[in-house]
Amino acid sequence: MELYEIIDELTDKMGKMLRDEKVKLIGEKALEKISYGSFRALDVVANSKESTISSIAKELNITKASASVAVQKMEKEGLVYKQQSIEDKRVYFIILADNGKAIIQSEINALKRMAKYIESRLSKEESKNFRDYMIKLM
């Protein structure tokens, strides 16, 4: 089997695990409403102390208008909400709502599940080497 075929098969398996975890936590219908861009934006919000439209746009390398549309869609789906800054009333922070937190948690659960799957297939030494190789590829 060629390396690209192995990578394809592994990413397919990981993608299915991610999807299964998300469906388990938030349901099929809710998952269908969330775009890939929304997942990326949610990840930015989850990993930032104070997310704004501008910071999301910068992190995702998109326009502020595109980030604004993405945030509006996520607000409509109940994934995030805006909170006005106390210091500067012109600034609104984007905050994860409970549904958004559930999606992020499903992603974490899926990644942990993948890690357990990989570790179950490898010896301790192979697992350490795999981890080292993954770090080297990042």
C-alpha positions as CSV (number, residue, x, y, z in Angstrom):
1,M,0.0,0.0,0.0
2,E,1.3,3.4,-1.0
3,L,1.8,6.1,1.7
4,Y,-0.9,8.3,0.2
5,E,-3.3,5.4,0.4
6,I,-2.5,4.8,4.0
7,I,-2.9,8.5,4.8
8,D,-6.2,8.5,2.9
9,E,-7.5,5.5,4.8
10,L,-6.4,6.9,8.2
11,T,-7.9,10.3,7.7
12,D,-11.1,8.7,6.5
13,K,-11.3,6.6,9.7
14,M,-10.5,9.6,11.8
15,G,-13.1,11.7,10.1
16,K,-15.8,9.0,10.8
17,M,-14.8,8.9,14.4
18,L,-15.1,12.7,14.7
19,R,-18.5,12.6,13.0
20,D,-19.7,9.8,15.2
21,E,-18.7,11.7,18.4
22,K,-20.4,14.9,17.2
23,V,-23.6,13.0,16.3
24,K,-23.6,11.3,19.7
25,L,-23.3,14.6,21.6
26,I,-25.3,17.1,19.5
27,G,-27.4,14.9,17.1
28,E,-27.5,14.4,13.4
29,K,-29.9,17.3,12.6
30,A,-27.8,19.9,14.5
31,L,-24.6,18.6,12.9
32,E,-26.0,19.0,9.4
33,K,-26.6,22.7,10.1
34,I,-23.0,23.4,10.9
35,S,-20.6,24.2,8.1
36,Y,-16.9,23.5,8.1
37,G,-16.2,27.2,8.4
38,S,-18.4,27.4,11.5
39,F,-16.4,24.5,13.0
40,R,-13.2,26.4,12.3
41,A,-14.6,29.7,13.8
42,L,-15.9,27.8,16.9
43,D,-12.4,26.5,17.4
44,V,-11.0,30.0,17.2
45,V,-13.5,31.2,19.8
46,A,-12.9,28.2,22.1
47,N,-9.1,28.7,22.0
48,S,-9.1,32.5,22.5
49,K,-9.7,34.5,25.6
50,E,-11.4,37.4,23.9
51,S,-12.7,36.7,20.4
52,T,-14.0,39.4,18.2
53,I,-15.0,39.5,14.6
54,S,-11.6,41.0,13.7
55,S,-9.7,38.3,15.6
56,I,-11.7,35.5,14.0
57,A,-11.1,37.1,10.6
58,K,-7.4,37.4,11.2
59,E,-7.0,33.9,12.6
60,L,-8.9,32.3,9.7
61,N,-7.4,34.6,7.1
62,I,-10.8,35.7,5.9
63,T,-12.4,39.2,5.6
64,K,-14.2,40.8,8.5
65,A,-17.4,40.7,6.4
66,S,-17.1,36.9,6.0
67,A,-16.3,36.5,9.7
68,S,-19.3,38.6,10.6
69,V,-21.6,36.4,8.4
70,A,-20.2,33.3,10.0
71,V,-20.8,34.7,13.5
72,Q,-24.3,35.7,12.5
73,K,-25.0,32.1,11.3
74,M,-23.5,30.7,14.5
75,E,-25.6,33.1,16.6
76,K,-28.8,32.0,14.7
77,E,-27.9,28.3,15.5
78,G,-27.3,29.1,19.2
79,L,-23.6,28.3,19.1
80,V,-22.3,31.7,20.1
81,Y,-23.5,35.0,21.5
82,K,-22.1,38.5,21.5
83,Q,-21.2,40.3,24.7
84,Q,-20.4,44.0,24.7
85,S,-17.1,45.1,26.1
86,I,-17.3,47.0,29.4
87,E,-14.2,49.1,28.5
88,D,-15.1,49.9,24.9
89,K,-18.8,49.9,24.0
90,R,-17.9,49.6,20.3
91,V,-16.4,46.1,20.8
92,Y,-18.3,42.9,21.0
93,F,-16.8,39.7,22.2
94,I,-17.9,36.4,20.7
95,I,-18.7,33.9,23.4
96,L,-19.4,30.2,23.1
97,A,-23.0,29.3,24.0
98,D,-23.7,25.9,25.6
99,N,-24.4,24.3,22.1
100,G,-21.1,25.6,20.9
101,K,-19.3,24.2,24.0
102,A,-21.0,20.8,23.3
103,I,-19.6,20.8,19.7
104,I,-16.1,21.7,20.9
105,Q,-16.4,19.0,23.6
106,S,-17.4,16.5,21.0
107,E,-14.3,17.3,19.0
108,I,-12.1,16.8,22.0
109,N,-13.9,13.5,22.8
110,A,-13.3,12.3,19.2
111,L,-9.7,13.2,19.3
112,K,-9.2,11.4,22.6
113,R,-11.0,8.4,21.1
114,M,-8.6,8.5,18.1
115,A,-5.6,8.7,20.4
116,K,-6.9,5.7,22.4
117,Y,-7.4,3.8,19.2
118,I,-3.9,4.5,17.9
119,E,-2.4,3.6,21.3
120,S,-4.3,0.4,21.4
121,R,-2.7,-0.7,18.1
122,L,0.8,0.3,19.0
123,S,3.3,-0.8,21.6
124,K,4.5,1.8,24.1
125,E,7.7,2.4,22.1
126,E,5.7,2.6,18.8
127,S,3.2,5.0,20.4
128,K,6.1,7.3,21.6
129,N,7.7,7.2,18.1
130,F,4.3,7.9,16.5
131,R,3.8,10.9,18.8
132,D,7.4,12.1,18.0
133,Y,6.7,11.8,14.2
134,M,3.5,13.7,14.5
135,I,5.2,16.5,16.3
136,K,7.9,16.6,13.7
137,L,5.3,16.9,10.9
138,M,3.5,19.8,12.6
